[in-house]
Amino acid sequence: MPPDSSLQRLSSNGRLSRAVVHAGTVYLAGVVAREKTPDVAAQTADVLAQIDALLKEAGTDRSRLLRVTIWLHDIGDFAAMNAVWDGWVDAANAPARATVESRLAGDGANLVEMMATAAL
């Protein structure tokens, strides 16, 4: 079957694509901080910067976010994560959002992970 030209995979490594674009929508894979600082605010800022970059690469931006799912290693970090989120999110175009506590993949250094869907 030939590849679907309406489907675009960005930064694919064979296991996953960091973003998939299809039918006017971009789907981001889970994004974790590159720097594993012990501070959830710093990790959140790094995750959001990566989301900005992936959205830009796909041809859109945070004002077009439809949905964001956030996983926190410790729900006690909810307020600290939200302090960074509130400074980043386009309040006039806030996406649907859910935040849950979860054991995150990796070596235990990931404090926050986010997955997003946006319109092009």
HELIX and SHEET records of a PDB file:
HELIX    1   1 VAL A   40  ALA A   58  1                                  19    
HELIX    2   2 ARG A   62  ARG A   64  5                                   3    
HELIX    3   3 ILE A   75  ASP A   77  5                                   3    
HELIX    4   4 PHE A   78  TRP A   88  1                                  11    
HELIX    5   5 ALA A   91  ASN A   93  5                                   3    
SHEET    1   A 5 LEU A   7  SER A  12  0                                        
SHEET    2   A 5 SER A  17  HIS A  22 -1                                        
SHEET    3   A 5 THR A  25  LEU A  28 -1                                        
SHEET    4   A 5 VAL A 112  ALA A 119 -1                                        
SHEET    5   A 5 VAL A  31  VAL A  32 -1                                        
SHEET    1   B 6 LEU A   7  SER A  12  0                                        
SHEET    2   B 6 SER A  17  HIS A  22 -1                                        
SHEET    3   B 6 THR A  25  LEU A  28 -1                                        
SHEET    4   B 6 VAL A 112  ALA A 119 -1                                        
SHEET    5   B 6 LEU A  65  LEU A  72 -1                                        
SHEET    6   B 6 ALA A  96  GLU A 101  1                                        
END                                                                             
